[in-house]
Amino acid sequence: AVLVLLLAVVVVISLRAVGTIMAVTMLVTPAATARLLARTLRQMTLFGVLFGVAEGVGGLMISYHLDSSPGATIGLLAAGVFAIVFAITLPRRMPHHHRPLG
């Protein structure tokens, strides 16, 4: 119940701070990336937090040096990290009968 309450507070505050699309991006993308790597809920939570913090800080640093929009840079970085992790974990997630020979 406490986790759900905290999530609701984060959503309400982030909607006011960064807008709807950015709030969804900042909540969903790190969790989706973590899901690709984690085997347990505990790992997924830990990875999600680490990805969220790293993408947020990294996106802010990149946007500062490129003089770009922080929100868009964080979103692009999060999408890029997701795409890389998705590609790397694809062979592990493919069913055996769909794997290429060799």
Secondary structure, DSSP 8 states (H G I E B T S, - for coil): -HHHHHHHHHHHHHHHHH-HHHHHHHHHHHHHHHHHH-SSHHHHHHHHHHHHHHHHHHHHHHHHHHT--HHHHHHHHHHHHHHHHHHHHHHHHS-GGGS---
